[in-house]
Amino acid sequence: MYAIHTTPGLVIDSRPYGEAGKRLSIFTRDFGLVLATAQGIRLQRSKLRYHAQDYSFGEFSLVRGRESWRLVNAGGSSLALPRRADRELIARVASLLRRLLPGEEANPELFGRLEACAAFLAGGPLADGEKLKTLESITVFGILRALGYIGEDKALARYAGPLDLTPELVDLAVPKRGAMNRHINKALKESHL
């Protein structure tokens, strides 16, 4: 008998597997980035298909097999992002995480940062594109800082650690977005990502 592990997560990407299955990359709070198979998920009658879409948050029940994880259940999340721009932001951040994460290594701080970004977006749309870009910069800056790609910067220290995203914080960060982006671009260039 295998143990079932249930954890919040984000489906980063998926690809067809076999007749009606998928291989999912899921960034989980408790296990880090896991690759899981989901048998029959592409069938019309599958209950999992709606809760395991790319870039969707949810509660995922996984079983560790001999060679890989298997998705056995999934539930929805309150972090539904109806606006296309919001989903695209999460998709870009998820794509970056896919390239940066080493694999199965729990990182609750990173997951919390991504979850905070999605919760902020789900709470209501940002008024303009500039604030949406600033939110993305805050999120990516914090992720790269947490992974050790960015060093200390006292002017941006407020955005590097755990934070509570508020509209006021995003407003304060708008003039600092250029400095954050310089750090982000430098880190990505030096890491060859």
C-alpha positions, -999 to +999 in steps of 0.1 A: +000+000+000+014+034-010+010+065+011-011+093-004+005+128+000-018+158-004-002+192-009-011+225-025+006+231-059+007+248-093+006+229-125+036+244-144+032+224-176+019+191-190+024+169-220+004+140-234+014+106-221+002+073-235-034+069-248-052+093-226-027+103-199-005+133-192+028+139-175+025+170-153+052+192-138+037+204-105+054+228-082+042+218-048+047+234-014+058+203+004+079+184-023+091+211-047+089+204-084+075+169-090+069+151-123+037+131-120+017+109-144-021+112-145-037+082-163-069+089-182-069+126-175-075+135-212-107+115-213-140+134-214-152+117-183-121+124-162-128+143-130-092+154-127-090+172-161-105+204-148-083+207-117-050+199-134-049+225-162-017+242-170-010+272-146-038+262-122-035+261-085-050+233-065-047+206-039-030+176-054-030+140-040+001+122-052+014+087-047+051+079-049+057+049-071+089+031-078+100+054-106+077+084-105+048+102-088+012+095-098-016+120-095-046+103-079-068+132-070-070+170-074-092+197-061-098+232-071-084+263-054-098+297-046-070+312-067-089+312-100-075+339-123-102+349-148-083+376-166-059+366-194-032+391-184-032+376-148-028+340-162-001+351-185+019+366-156+016+334-136+026+314-168+058+335-172+067+331-136+060+293-137+081+290-168+110+306-150+105+284-120+106+253-143+140+263-155+154+273-121+141+246-097+164+216-092+137+191-087+122+175-057+132+199-029+106+215-007+108+253-008+077+267+010+091+303+008+091+302-030+057+286-031+044+312-007+057+340-029+040+325-060+008+319-041+008+355-027+011+368-062-018+347-074-039+356-044-032+393-050-043+389-086-074+369-077-084+397-052-090+421-080-075+433-112-047+459-112-057+492-126-030+494-153-003+475-171+025+493-153+014+479-119+010+444-133+045+446-147+057+458-113+040+429-095+058+405-119+091+422-111+085+420-074+077+382-076+106+373-099+130+394-079+120+376-047+122+342-063+157+349-077+168+363-044+155+333-024+174+310-048+206+329-043+209+344-078+207+380-065+228+394-037+219+420-011+206+454-022+196+476+007+173+498-016+153+467-026+156+447+006+119+453+013+109+432-018+134+404-013+121+386+018+087+373+027+061+400+021+025+408+023+014+420-012-008+451-009-018+477-035+003+502-015+034+480-017+030+476-055+026+514-058+058+520-038+076+495-060+067+512-094+097+536-093+120+507-082+110+483-110+139+494-132+164+485-105+147+452-098+147+444-135+184+452-138+191+427-110+168+401-127+184+405-161+219+403-147+211+372-127+195+354-157+224+364-180+251+352-156+233+319-149+229+313-187+191+308-183 
